[in-house]
Structure formats: structure tokens, C-alpha cells
Amino acid sequence: MGLKAGQYIRHSKYGTGTIVELDEDRTTVDFDTAGVKKFVTSLATFEIAEGQAPKKKRAPAKRGAKALAAKALAAQAVAAKAVAT
């Protein structure tokens, strides 16, 4: 079966999902309700699903390391000021 990344598939246990990554050893699928699962490509059994994958809500952006470090530094400064007074 000529599967490729981005294809919408159905699995007997996990339901429908989208192939995220595919190589000769492993296949990674992001299922609509079960999340991300990895399979041994040679053992995986998928059917091509009809329709298109539902649009997923994007997770909120994670704060960068610099922003977190600046926030921690500010908290330390406030704590040090409170101890000094």
C-alpha cells in the first residue's frame, strides 16, 4: 500500500489519523482522538480513510528560554528586595 506522509488513514484500534512521518522502519501517526503513536512499518495495518483530517487547534505558543529566564531573574530581584527591607 503506497502510504505517504500527510495521508489520512484509519487504524482498527486508534481510529482515523494523519501520517506524520514514514520510513522503512517506523511510521508515526497523529490520531484524531488517540494522539501520536509510532508503529513498526512492516507490521502496521492501515486503511486509507475517506475525507480530510479535521483541523486541530494549535497549542498556545511556549515561552522562549530567554523570557523564562528574565521572569525568574525579576522574581529573584523582588525576593531579594523584600528580604533586604
GIDA-V835182 format. One record per pair of residues at least 24 apart in sequence whose ideal C-beta (glycine too) atoms are under 6 Angstrom apart, sorted by the first residue. I is the first residue (numbers start at 1). J is the second residue. D is the distance in Angstrom with one decimal. If there is no record, write none. Layout:
I,J,D
I,J,D
//
This chain:
8,49,4.7
8,53,5.0
9,46,4.2
9,49,5.5
10,47,4.6
10,49,4.3
11,46,5.7
16,49,4.9
18,53,4.6
//
